[in-house]
Amino acid sequence: MHNFDLTSEQILMRDAVRKLARENFEPNAANADIKRNPPIENVRTLARNGFTGLSIPEAFGGSELGLLDLVLVVEELARACANTAMLYSLTDGATTRALTRLGTKEMQAKYLPQLSRAECLAAWSMSEADAGSDIGNVKTRAVLDGDHYVVNGAKLWCSGAQVADLFLVLVRLTDDPGLQGVGAILVERDTPGFQIGRHLDLLGLRGTGMAELVFQDCRIPRESLFLPAGQMRQLLSVLDADRISGNPPICLGVAQAAFEHIVQHVKDRQQFGRPLADHQGVQWKLADMAMDIEAARALLYRAAARVDANQAAIVDTSITKAYVNQMAVRVTNEAMQLAGAYGLSEEYPYERHFRDVRGMSVGYGTVEIHRNSIAREILRGHYSN
């Protein structure tokens, strides 16, 4: 297949991660899902092999590579274990990118070297009971009291919460309406008044340690204010990049894994004296799945390359995220259908693949929200090729 003009270094890195993940992570992927146990040891293995800190500047121990490099790694991890791919974002995700681009020199010096070695894991906390895509409705409040901010409230759907050491948390800092009153703070795990709440068990990605965060008169040092109120759009621009490097490559990797498994299944499975693969109806389904995957990969790699070339556009992010999400649901669902009863059994990966990608159409902005964004850019005249 076309390699989108990947460099020899990118191909070597991709292949090395693929081998490492298949040999070390894939055999335990089902166990992490069934036992709801975050496979954090896999992230340590990636660190020992030099695959963490890809987006972190070399001055802080990172590799200072581009977004496409990160996409390649996440895709390969997800082909073996989606939970590992999600946990990998705790070292090379939205919080790390935010620290790199918007953090103070003190914050960068303190956290980025640890993140590059996976000695510190950083989570991003945005959602609340009444604030998902509508970030302007955040209610968790941080009130300045002398040299500290006193924080009260609760956050939901925080991936990696059970294993993270550092949290970038969106909070309301002023009474200004909507986004104007929202800012962000950094919270370390052992801060008094802060605790990891109940585990949130979802349909898929059960090994990501997702939980709620609870703040009860939690006192955060004033210097831990990450972003004052009124500057949230700077932080959201970071999230736009993460919507390319996090969610879509996980979907793509899982869809590729589902496709590979079902191809082998229909070649091996005999029905009425002949392999399933001999049936034209099955062959057409495989062809449709391959077309879907290739189209999604082309979109994703192009979007990441445009970010690296400083040519990123909001519409690229939304088209890529929405298409890859829906592609993954289609492909994993079709693989499950072709596998028959095997597709419904936890002894086989098909149902897990479907579960792991289904929620991605909700996280990082729902597909419907991204459709709104695409339409808005079209009508404003900002969509062009």
MOLINQUI-V710898 format. One line per field, one symbol per residue. ss: DSSP state (H for helix, E for strand, C for the rest). A space follows every 10 residues. Layout:
ss=???
This chain:
ss=CCCCCCCHHH HHHHHHHHHH HHHHCHHHHH HHHHCCCCCH HHHHHHHHCC CCCCCCCHHH CCCCCCHHHH HHHHHHHHHH CHHHHHHHHH HHCHHHHHHH HHCCHHHHHH HHHHHHCCCC CEEEECCECC ECCCHHHCCC EEEEECCEEE EEEEEEEECC CCCCCEEEEE EECCCCCHHH HEEEEEEECC CCCEEEEEEC CCCCCCCCCC EEEEEEEEEE EHHHEEECCC CHHHHHHHHH HHHHHHHHHH HHHHHHHHHH HHHHHHHHCE ECCEEHHHCH HHHHHHHHHH HHHHHHHHHH HHHHHHHHCC CCCHHHHHHH HHHHHHHHHH HHHHHHHHCH HHHHCCCCCH HHHHHHHHHH HCCCCCHHHH HHHHHHHHHC CCCCC
